[in-house]
Amino acid sequence: MVTITTAVTITMLVTMFAFYFGQNLGRRERIEVIIDSMLTRLEKDGFIRTKKGKDGEIELIPIKDLTNGF
């Protein structure tokens, strides 16, 4: 039979794991949103140039391709 102390300890550990796992997952998603909005804003303001890649992702165009090697 499981004692109350063991049950409470297991419950607390599982809850803490779920909490930190959720925070870490949420942090990664927020970083992706921030980077996407930053790149969109920089392109809109004319600071960078981008193009759609073969896989549908946005790729930065190197400066040498924009200046014809100068």
C-alpha positions as CSV (number, residue, x, y, z in Angstrom):
1,M,0.0,0.0,0.0
2,V,1.2,3.5,-0.9
3,T,1.6,5.9,2.0
4,I,0.2,9.4,1.9
5,T,3.7,10.8,2.0
6,T,4.8,8.8,-1.1
7,A,1.6,9.7,-3.0
8,V,2.0,13.4,-2.2
9,T,5.7,13.4,-3.2
10,I,5.1,11.7,-6.5
11,T,2.2,14.1,-7.3
12,M,4.4,17.1,-6.5
13,L,7.3,15.8,-8.7
14,V,5.0,15.1,-11.6
15,T,3.4,18.5,-11.3
16,M,6.8,20.3,-11.1
17,F,8.0,18.4,-14.2
18,A,4.8,19.3,-16.2
19,F,5.1,23.0,-15.1
20,Y,8.7,23.3,-16.2
21,F,8.2,21.3,-19.4
22,G,5.3,23.6,-20.3
23,Q,7.3,26.8,-19.6
24,N,10.2,25.6,-21.7
25,L,7.9,24.7,-24.6
26,G,6.1,28.0,-24.4
27,R,9.4,29.9,-24.3
28,R,10.5,28.3,-27.6
29,E,7.3,29.2,-29.3
30,R,7.6,32.8,-28.2
31,I,11.1,33.0,-29.5
32,E,9.9,31.9,-32.9
33,V,7.2,34.5,-33.0
34,I,9.6,37.2,-31.9
35,I,12.2,36.3,-34.6
36,D,9.5,36.0,-37.3
37,S,8.1,39.5,-36.5
38,M,11.6,41.0,-36.3
39,L,12.5,39.7,-39.7
40,T,9.2,40.8,-41.2
41,R,9.7,44.3,-39.8
42,L,13.3,44.6,-41.0
43,E,12.2,43.5,-44.5
44,K,9.3,45.9,-44.5
45,D,11.5,48.8,-43.5
46,G,14.1,47.9,-46.2
47,F,17.0,46.9,-44.0
48,I,17.2,43.3,-45.3
49,R,16.0,41.4,-48.4
50,T,14.5,37.9,-48.3
51,K,13.2,35.3,-50.7
52,K,11.1,32.2,-50.3
53,G,13.2,29.0,-50.4
54,K,12.3,25.7,-52.0
55,D,10.8,24.4,-48.8
56,G,8.7,27.5,-48.3
57,E,10.9,29.1,-45.6
58,I,12.1,32.7,-45.8
59,E,15.8,32.9,-46.6
60,L,18.0,36.0,-46.4
61,I,19.7,37.2,-49.6
62,P,23.4,37.8,-49.2
63,I,24.6,41.3,-49.9
64,K,27.0,40.2,-52.6
65,D,23.9,39.0,-54.6
66,L,22.3,42.4,-54.3
67,T,25.4,44.5,-55.2
68,N,26.6,42.3,-58.2
69,G,29.8,41.5,-56.4
70,F,31.0,45.1,-55.6
